Amino acid sequence: MDNYEKNYLSKRPEMCVKCGLCCRVATTTTPYKKLLEMKEAGDEGAIDFLSVFEPYESIEAARQVSAPTVDNIINCLKEDGNYKEEDMTFYKCKYLDDNNLCTRYDTRLALCKHFPASPWAIVPPGCGYEGWLFMKREETKQKIRKIKEELLELQLLKNKAVSPDIQLKIASVEKKMLANIELYKKHGSENW
Protein backbone atom coordinates (compact mmCIF):
# COMPACT_ATOMS: atom_id res chain seq x y z
CA MET A 1 0.00 0.00 0.00
CA ASP A 2 1.51 3.33 -1.04
CA ASN A 3 1.40 6.59 0.94
CA TYR A 4 -1.50 7.92 -1.12
CA GLU A 5 -3.67 4.89 -0.27
CA LYS A 6 -2.73 5.09 3.42
CA ASN A 7 -3.61 8.80 3.49
CA TYR A 8 -6.85 8.19 1.59
CA LEU A 9 -7.90 5.34 3.90
CA SER A 10 -7.09 7.32 7.05
CA LYS A 11 -9.53 10.04 5.94
CA ARG A 12 -12.27 7.78 4.58
CA PRO A 13 -15.42 8.05 6.68
CA GLU A 14 -17.65 5.06 7.48
CA MET A 15 -20.48 5.42 4.99
CA CYS A 16 -21.47 1.83 4.23
CA VAL A 17 -25.24 1.35 3.98
CA LYS A 18 -24.83 -2.44 4.32
CA CYS A 19 -26.60 -3.28 1.06
CA GLY A 20 -24.13 -6.12 0.41
CA LEU A 21 -23.89 -5.40 -3.30
CA CYS A 22 -20.14 -4.76 -3.31
CA CYS A 23 -19.76 -8.27 -1.85
CA ARG A 24 -22.43 -9.93 -4.01
CA VAL A 25 -21.22 -8.46 -7.33
CA ALA A 26 -17.49 -7.70 -7.38
CA THR A 27 -14.87 -7.68 -10.10
CA THR A 28 -11.21 -6.89 -10.68
CA THR A 29 -9.26 -5.39 -13.54
CA THR A 30 -7.27 -8.63 -13.69
CA PRO A 31 -8.82 -11.45 -15.76
CA TYR A 32 -9.79 -14.59 -13.83
CA LYS A 33 -7.26 -16.82 -15.65
CA LYS A 34 -4.51 -14.36 -14.79
CA LEU A 35 -5.64 -14.30 -11.13
CA LEU A 36 -5.37 -18.09 -11.04
CA GLU A 37 -1.84 -17.91 -12.49
CA MET A 38 -0.89 -15.23 -9.96
CA LYS A 39 -2.29 -17.36 -7.14
CA GLU A 40 -0.23 -20.35 -8.29
CA ALA A 41 2.85 -18.09 -8.40
CA GLY A 42 2.23 -17.09 -4.77
CA ASP A 43 0.85 -13.58 -5.30
CA GLU A 44 -0.70 -12.62 -1.94
CA GLY A 45 -3.28 -10.28 -3.45
CA ALA A 46 -4.59 -12.97 -5.79
CA ILE A 47 -4.52 -15.58 -3.03
CA ASP A 48 -6.50 -13.29 -0.71
CA PHE A 49 -9.02 -12.28 -3.35
CA LEU A 50 -9.72 -15.85 -4.47
CA SER A 51 -9.96 -17.05 -0.87
CA VAL A 52 -12.92 -14.70 -0.38
CA PHE A 53 -14.55 -14.42 -3.80
CA GLU A 54 -15.77 -17.10 -6.19
CA PRO A 55 -16.64 -16.40 -9.83
CA TYR A 56 -20.11 -16.38 -11.29
CA GLU A 57 -20.58 -18.67 -14.27
CA SER A 58 -21.30 -15.70 -16.53
CA ILE A 59 -21.96 -11.99 -16.65
CA GLU A 60 -25.66 -12.83 -16.95
CA ALA A 61 -25.56 -14.85 -13.73
CA ALA A 62 -24.13 -11.81 -11.92
CA ARG A 63 -26.71 -9.59 -13.63
CA GLN A 64 -29.48 -11.76 -12.12
CA VAL A 65 -28.17 -10.80 -8.67
CA SER A 66 -27.95 -7.06 -9.44
CA ALA A 67 -28.27 -5.82 -13.01
CA PRO A 68 -27.77 -2.15 -11.96
CA THR A 69 -24.45 -3.04 -10.28
CA VAL A 70 -23.18 -5.10 -13.22
CA ASP A 71 -24.25 -2.46 -15.74
CA ASN A 72 -22.69 0.33 -13.65
CA ILE A 73 -19.36 -1.50 -13.54
CA ILE A 74 -19.40 -2.28 -17.26
CA ASN A 75 -20.36 1.30 -18.17
CA CYS A 76 -17.62 2.77 -15.97
CA LEU A 77 -15.02 0.45 -17.48
CA LYS A 78 -16.21 1.29 -21.00
CA GLU A 79 -15.93 5.03 -20.27
CA ASP A 80 -12.33 4.52 -19.12
CA GLY A 81 -11.55 2.34 -22.15
CA ASN A 82 -10.83 -0.63 -19.87
CA TYR A 83 -13.67 -2.98 -20.80
CA LYS A 84 -13.04 -6.29 -22.56
CA GLU A 85 -15.98 -8.65 -22.24
CA GLU A 86 -13.78 -11.71 -22.73
CA ASP A 87 -11.70 -10.69 -19.68
CA MET A 88 -14.68 -9.75 -17.49
CA THR A 89 -15.55 -11.96 -14.55
CA PHE A 90 -17.88 -11.10 -11.70
CA TYR A 91 -17.51 -12.62 -8.25
CA LYS A 92 -19.51 -13.17 -5.08
CA CYS A 93 -18.22 -13.29 -1.53
CA LYS A 94 -18.32 -16.70 0.13
CA TYR A 95 -18.81 -15.15 3.56
CA LEU A 96 -21.78 -12.82 3.12
CA ASP A 97 -24.95 -14.02 4.84
CA ASP A 98 -28.57 -13.36 3.84
CA ASN A 99 -28.67 -10.25 6.06
CA ASN A 100 -25.71 -8.68 4.21
CA LEU A 101 -23.41 -9.33 7.14
CA CYS A 102 -19.92 -10.78 6.92
CA THR A 103 -19.70 -14.12 8.71
CA ARG A 104 -15.99 -13.51 9.34
CA TYR A 105 -16.11 -9.78 10.00
CA ASP A 106 -13.57 -9.82 12.84
CA THR A 107 -11.06 -11.77 10.74
CA ARG A 108 -11.85 -10.26 7.34
CA LEU A 109 -8.94 -9.52 5.02
CA ALA A 110 -7.47 -6.09 4.31
CA LEU A 111 -9.03 -6.06 0.84
CA CYS A 112 -12.45 -6.13 2.51
CA LYS A 113 -11.57 -3.70 5.31
CA HIS A 114 -10.19 -1.17 2.84
CA PHE A 115 -12.94 -1.21 0.20
CA PRO A 116 -13.35 1.24 -1.43
CA ALA A 117 -9.57 1.70 -1.30
CA SER A 118 -9.35 4.31 -4.02
CA PRO A 119 -11.44 7.25 -5.22
CA TRP A 120 -11.67 5.35 -8.51
CA ALA A 121 -13.34 2.30 -6.98
CA ILE A 122 -16.56 1.47 -8.78
CA VAL A 123 -19.34 1.11 -6.25
CA PRO A 124 -22.94 -0.04 -6.71
CA PRO A 125 -25.56 2.62 -7.48
CA GLY A 126 -26.87 4.01 -4.20
CA CYS A 127 -23.73 3.08 -2.27
CA GLY A 128 -23.11 5.32 0.73
CA TYR A 129 -19.63 6.09 -0.63
CA GLU A 130 -20.82 7.23 -4.07
CA GLY A 131 -20.86 10.99 -3.42
CA TRP A 132 -17.75 10.96 -1.27
CA LEU A 133 -15.79 9.06 -3.93
CA PHE A 134 -16.89 11.56 -6.56
CA MET A 135 -15.68 14.41 -4.34
CA LYS A 136 -12.30 12.70 -3.80
CA ARG A 137 -11.86 12.11 -7.54
CA GLU A 138 -12.57 15.78 -8.22
CA GLU A 139 -10.10 16.87 -5.51
CA THR A 140 -7.42 14.69 -7.10
CA LYS A 141 -8.18 16.08 -10.56
CA GLN A 142 -7.88 19.61 -9.20
CA LYS A 143 -4.48 18.81 -7.67
CA ILE A 144 -3.27 17.44 -11.01
CA ARG A 145 -4.57 20.53 -12.84
CA LYS A 146 -2.65 22.71 -10.37
CA ILE A 147 0.51 20.67 -10.97
CA LYS A 148 0.06 21.17 -14.71
CA GLU A 149 -0.29 24.94 -14.25
CA GLU A 150 2.85 25.02 -12.11
CA LEU A 151 4.63 22.87 -14.69
CA LEU A 152 3.89 25.46 -17.38
CA GLU A 153 5.27 28.22 -15.16
CA LEU A 154 8.32 26.12 -14.40
CA GLN A 155 8.97 25.54 -18.10
CA LEU A 156 8.85 29.30 -18.70
CA LEU A 157 11.29 29.81 -15.85
CA LYS A 158 13.53 27.09 -17.24
CA ASN A 159 13.71 28.91 -20.58
CA LYS A 160 14.86 32.08 -18.78
CA ALA A 161 17.39 30.32 -16.54
CA VAL A 162 20.95 30.95 -17.65
CA SER A 163 22.81 28.82 -15.16
CA PRO A 164 23.12 25.11 -16.05
CA ASP A 165 22.88 24.37 -12.32
CA ILE A 166 19.49 26.09 -12.09
CA GLN A 167 18.31 24.35 -15.25
CA LEU A 168 19.24 20.97 -13.71
CA LYS A 169 17.30 21.78 -10.54
CA ILE A 170 14.29 22.84 -12.59
CA ALA A 171 14.51 19.65 -14.66
CA SER A 172 14.56 17.61 -11.45
CA VAL A 173 11.40 19.31 -10.16
CA GLU A 174 9.77 18.89 -13.59
CA LYS A 175 10.49 15.16 -13.48
CA LYS A 176 8.77 14.82 -10.08
CA MET A 177 5.73 16.77 -11.28
CA LEU A 178 5.42 14.63 -14.41
CA ALA A 179 5.66 11.51 -12.25
CA ASN A 180 2.70 12.75 -10.17
CA ILE A 181 0.64 13.25 -13.33
CA GLU A 182 1.69 9.81 -14.59
CA LEU A 183 0.36 8.15 -11.41
CA TYR A 184 -3.17 8.96 -12.59
CA LYS A 185 -2.72 8.28 -16.30
CA LYS A 186 -4.94 5.20 -16.21
CA HIS A 187 -7.70 7.48 -14.86
CA GLY A 188 -7.26 10.06 -17.63
CA SER A 189 -4.88 12.59 -16.07
CA GLU A 190 -3.55 13.63 -19.46
CA ASN A 191 -6.98 15.19 -20.14
CA TRP A 192 -7.48 17.02 -16.85
Phi, psi and chi 1 to 4 in degrees:
 res  aa     phi    psi   chi1   chi2   chi3   chi4
   1 MET       -  126.1 -176.9  178.6  -53.6      -
   2 ASP   -84.0  173.9   62.2   23.8      -      -
   3 ASN   -61.2  -36.9  -74.8  -23.7      -      -
   4 TYR   -60.9  -46.9  174.7   78.8      -      -
   5 GLU   -63.1  -41.4  -73.8  176.5  -36.5      -
   6 LYS   -61.3  -45.0  -74.2  179.5 -172.2  173.1
   7 ASN   -64.0  -43.9 -173.0   39.0      -      -
   8 TYR   -60.0  -48.9  165.2   79.9      -      -
   9 LEU   -66.2  -33.2  -71.4  170.2      -      -
  10 SER   -69.1  -22.6   70.9      -      -      -
  11 LYS  -101.8   -5.6  -66.3  178.9 -179.3  175.8
  12 ARG   -73.3  121.7 -172.0 -170.6   71.1 -167.5
  13 PRO   -75.9  164.7   27.6  -32.1      -      -
  14 GLU   -85.1  109.3  179.7   54.5   47.6      -
  15 MET  -128.6   10.8  -57.2  178.7   98.8      -
  16 CYS   -63.6  132.3 -178.4      -      -      -
  17 VAL   -98.1    5.5  -65.1      -      -      -
  18 LYS    57.6   41.1  -48.2 -120.7 -177.0  -54.0
  19 CYS   -80.2  -21.9   68.9      -      -      -
  20 GLY    81.3   -3.3      -      -      -      -
  21 LEU   -67.8  -32.8  -70.7  174.4      -      -
  22 CYS   -68.0  -21.4   60.6      -      -      -
  23 CYS   -92.7  -29.5  -58.7      -      -      -
  24 ARG   -82.6  -28.6  -67.6 -168.5 -165.8  -70.2
  25 VAL  -138.5   90.4 -177.4      -      -      -
  26 ALA  -117.6  162.1      -      -      -      -
  27 THR  -152.8  172.7 -166.7      -      -      -
  28 THR  -132.7  167.0   70.9      -      -      -
  29 THR   -83.2   -7.2   54.8      -      -      -
  30 THR   -96.9  125.9  -53.6      -      -      -
  31 PRO   -59.0  149.9  -21.9   32.1      -      -
  32 TYR   -55.4  -45.4 -178.8   56.2      -      -
  33 LYS   -60.1  -40.1  -73.3 -178.8 -176.9  179.9
  34 LYS   -66.6  -39.8  179.1   71.2  174.5  166.6
  35 LEU   -59.2  -42.0  -83.8  175.4      -      -
  36 LEU   -62.8  -41.6  -68.9  172.6      -      -
  37 GLU   -63.3  -43.4  -69.0  170.4   11.3      -
  38 MET   -63.5  -39.6  -68.5  166.3   64.6      -
  39 LYS   -61.7  -46.1  176.7 -176.3  172.8 -175.4
  40 GLU   -62.9  -30.4  -70.5  -57.7  -47.1      -
  41 ALA   -83.1   -1.4      -      -      -      -
  42 GLY    92.2   12.8      -      -      -      -
  43 ASP   -66.3  118.9 -178.2  -81.8      -      -
  44 GLU   -64.1  -37.4  -73.2 -174.4   36.7      -
  45 GLY   -62.3  -44.9      -      -      -      -
  46 ALA   -67.2  -41.1      -      -      -      -
  47 ILE   -60.2  -48.2  -68.3  167.7      -      -
  48 ASP   -61.0  -49.4  -75.4   -7.2      -      -
  49 PHE   -58.6  -48.9 -175.9   83.6      -      -
  50 LEU   -73.8  -14.4  -67.3  172.1      -      -
  51 SER   -78.6  -19.0   74.3      -      -      -
  52 VAL  -104.8  -40.9  173.5      -      -      -
  53 PHE  -109.5  140.5  -69.1   96.0      -      -
  54 GLU  -119.7  144.9   56.3 -169.5   11.7      -
  55 PRO   -75.7  146.8   26.0  -31.3      -      -
  56 TYR   -75.0  158.7  -76.8  102.4      -      -
  57 GLU   -67.7  -28.9  -68.7  179.6   19.9      -
  58 SER  -159.0  169.2   65.8      -      -      -
  59 ILE   -62.5  -38.0  -67.1  173.8      -      -
  60 GLU   -64.5  -35.6  -75.9  -51.0  -49.5      -
  61 ALA   -64.6  -39.3      -      -      -      -
  62 ALA   -68.7  -37.4      -      -      -      -
  63 ARG   -63.2  -31.1 -166.6  173.3  -95.8  120.8
  64 GLN   -66.2  -26.8  -71.2  174.1   -1.0      -
  65 VAL   -78.7  -45.7  173.3      -      -      -
  66 SER  -160.2   91.5  176.9      -      -      -
  67 ALA   -58.7  -42.3      -      -      -      -
  68 PRO   -60.3  -36.6  -24.4   33.7      -      -
  69 THR   -68.7  -47.7  -57.6      -      -      -
  70 VAL   -60.1  -48.1  169.8      -      -      -
  71 ASP   -65.0  -36.6  -66.3  -19.7      -      -
  72 ASN   -62.9  -44.7 -175.4   50.5      -      -
  73 ILE   -63.0  -48.9  -69.0  169.2      -      -
  74 ILE   -61.4  -44.3  -70.5  172.7      -      -
  75 ASN   -63.5  -41.5  -70.5  -25.3      -      -
  76 CYS   -63.5  -42.9  -72.3      -      -      -
  77 LEU   -66.2  -38.2  -67.7  173.1      -      -
  78 LYS   -63.3  -43.4  -78.0 -178.9  178.4  178.5
  79 GLU   -59.8  -36.9  -75.7  175.5   18.2      -
  80 ASP   -83.4   -5.5  -70.6  -15.0      -      -
  81 GLY    75.6   22.2      -      -      -      -
  82 ASN  -112.1   19.0  -64.0  -38.9      -      -
  83 TYR  -102.7  123.8  179.3   70.6      -      -
  84 LYS  -133.0  110.6  -69.1 -178.2 -176.7  173.3
  85 GLU   -56.4  -37.6 -173.2  171.3  -19.5      -
  86 GLU   -67.0  -20.4   63.7  -85.2    9.7      -
  87 ASP   -99.5   -0.8  -69.1  -19.6      -      -
  88 MET   -87.4  124.8 -178.6  101.7  -84.0      -
  89 THR  -134.0  134.7  -57.7      -      -      -
  90 PHE  -104.8  151.1  -74.3   93.6      -      -
  91 TYR  -131.0  159.8  -56.4   85.3      -      -
  92 LYS  -128.2  146.7   57.4 -173.1  168.8 -157.6
  93 CYS   -75.0  137.9  174.9      -      -      -
  94 LYS   -77.6  -15.1  -58.8  173.2 -168.7  176.8
  95 TYR  -111.8    9.0  -58.6  103.5      -      -
  96 LEU   -89.9  128.2 -168.8   68.8      -      -
  97 ASP   -90.4  179.8   70.3   16.4      -      -
  98 ASP   -66.8  -15.8  -66.9  -23.3      -      -
  99 ASN   -98.3   16.0  -63.9  -43.6      -      -
 100 ASN    63.7   30.1  -62.9  -34.0      -      -
 101 LEU  -111.2  144.9  -61.5  174.2      -      -
 102 CYS   -79.5  126.2  179.8      -      -      -
 103 THR   -78.3   -5.2   59.5      -      -      -
 104 ARG  -132.5   39.5   58.7  175.7  -77.0 -172.5
 105 TYR   -53.1  -45.6 -174.1   81.5      -      -
 106 ASP   -68.8  -21.6  -67.9  -26.0      -      -
 107 THR  -118.1   20.0   60.0      -      -      -
 108 ARG   -64.5  155.1   70.4 -165.5 -171.7  -75.6
 109 LEU   -78.6  163.3  -60.7  173.7      -      -
 110 ALA   -58.1  -36.7      -      -      -      -
 111 LEU   -61.3  -29.1   69.5   99.4      -      -
 112 CYS   -82.1  -43.6  -60.4      -      -      -
 113 LYS   -60.6  -35.3  -71.4  178.1 -171.5  175.4
 114 HIS   -92.6   -4.1  -63.9  163.4      -      -
 115 PHE   -75.4  134.8 -172.7   80.7      -      -
 116 PRO   -78.2  125.2   26.3  -28.6      -      -
 117 ALA   -89.6    1.3      -      -      -      -
 118 SER  -150.4  149.4  154.3      -      -      -
 119 PRO   -61.2  -16.9  -22.6   31.8      -      -
 120 TRP   -95.4    8.1  -82.5  -90.9      -      -
 121 ALA   -61.9  139.6      -      -      -      -
 122 ILE   -94.6  118.5  -58.0  171.0      -      -
 123 VAL  -111.0  159.2  -65.2      -      -      -
 124 PRO   -63.8  149.9  -19.6   30.2      -      -
 125 PRO   -56.2  134.0  -22.9   32.3      -      -
 126 GLY    88.6   -0.8      -      -      -      -
 127 CYS   -61.5  142.3  173.3      -      -      -
 128 GLY   -60.7  -23.0      -      -      -      -
 129 TYR   -87.5   -8.7  -73.8  104.5      -      -
 130 GLU   -52.1  -54.8 -148.3  169.4   15.5      -
 131 GLY   -66.9  -40.0      -      -      -      -
 132 TRP   -64.9  -41.2 -170.6   77.1      -      -
 133 LEU   -63.4  -41.5  -69.4  171.5      -      -
 134 PHE   -58.7  -46.0  174.8   80.1      -      -
 135 MET   -60.6  -42.8 -176.3 -179.0   72.4      -
 136 LYS   -67.0  -37.2  -69.9  -63.2  169.6 -171.1
 137 ARG   -62.8  -44.5  -74.3 -169.8  -60.4  -89.3
 138 GLU   -65.2  -38.0  -67.7  -54.4  -52.1      -
 139 GLU   -61.6  -42.8  -74.0  174.5    7.4      -
 140 THR   -65.2  -42.9  -58.6      -      -      -
 141 LYS   -60.6  -40.7  -71.1  177.2 -176.1  179.8
 142 GLN   -64.0  -39.7 -169.8   58.4   37.5      -
 143 LYS   -62.8  -41.6  -72.8  176.9 -173.5  173.2
 144 ILE   -66.7  -40.1  -64.0  -61.2      -      -
 145 ARG   -60.4  -41.5  -72.0 -177.7 -166.9  112.0
 146 LYS   -63.7  -42.6 -178.0   70.4  174.4  160.1
 147 ILE   -59.9  -41.2  -70.6  171.8      -      -
 148 LYS   -64.6  -39.9  -73.9 -178.1  172.0 -176.9
 149 GLU   -62.1  -45.9  -71.4  172.7   11.8      -
 150 GLU   -65.3  -33.2  -68.9  169.1   -8.1      -
 151 LEU   -64.3  -41.4 -169.8   57.0      -      -
 152 LEU   -62.1  -44.8  -71.5  172.9      -      -
 153 GLU   -62.5  -39.7  -69.3  175.8   18.2      -
 154 LEU   -65.1  -38.8 -165.2   61.0      -      -
 155 GLN   -65.8  -36.7  -71.6  168.0  -14.9      -
 156 LEU   -64.4  -43.1  -69.4  172.5      -      -
 157 LEU   -63.2  -39.5 -177.7   62.1      -      -
 158 LYS   -62.2  -39.2 -175.9  177.7  168.6 -176.3
 159 ASN   -65.2  -29.4  -69.0  -22.9      -      -
 160 LYS   -86.2  -20.8  -66.6  179.5 -177.2  177.8
 161 ALA   -68.1  129.3      -      -      -      -
 162 VAL   -93.1  -39.6  179.7      -      -      -
 163 SER   -72.7  129.5  161.2      -      -      -
 164 PRO   -60.1  -32.7  -20.9   29.4      -      -
 165 ASP   -63.1  -44.1 -173.3   45.4      -      -
 166 ILE   -67.4  -40.1  -68.6  174.9      -      -
 167 GLN   -62.2  -37.7  -73.9 -173.8  -14.1      -
 168 LEU   -65.9  -41.0  -78.6  174.4      -      -
 169 LYS   -64.2  -42.2  -71.6  178.0 -177.9  176.9
 170 ILE   -63.9  -42.6  -68.8  172.2      -      -
 171 ALA   -61.5  -37.3      -      -      -      -
 172 SER   -64.6  -43.6  173.8      -      -      -
 173 VAL   -65.9  -41.2  171.9      -      -      -
 174 GLU   -57.2  -43.8  -97.4 -176.6  -33.5      -
 175 LYS   -60.3  -43.0 -174.3  176.7  178.2 -179.6
 176 LYS   -64.9  -40.3  -70.1  175.7 -174.5  174.6
 177 MET   -66.2  -42.7  -64.9  169.2   91.5      -
 178 LEU   -64.6  -34.1  -69.5  168.6      -      -
 179 ALA   -65.5  -38.2      -      -      -      -
 180 ASN   -62.7  -42.2  -85.6  -34.3      -      -
 181 ILE   -65.1  -41.2  -65.1  167.8      -      -
 182 GLU   -61.6  -32.5 -176.8   69.7   22.5      -
 183 LEU   -54.9  -29.4  -76.2  173.4      -      -
 184 TYR  -109.0   14.7  -60.8   96.7      -      -
 185 LYS   -58.1  -40.7 -173.3  174.2 -178.0  179.5
 186 LYS   -66.8  -13.6   67.7 -179.5  177.9 -179.6
 187 HIS  -102.0    3.5  -56.8  -61.6      -      -
 188 GLY    98.8   20.6      -      -      -      -
 189 SER   -58.3  -24.9   63.0      -      -      -
 190 GLU   -66.5  -18.2   66.8  -85.3    3.0      -
 191 ASN  -103.7    5.5  -61.0  -42.6      -      -
 192 TRP   -87.5      -  -59.2  -19.5      -      -
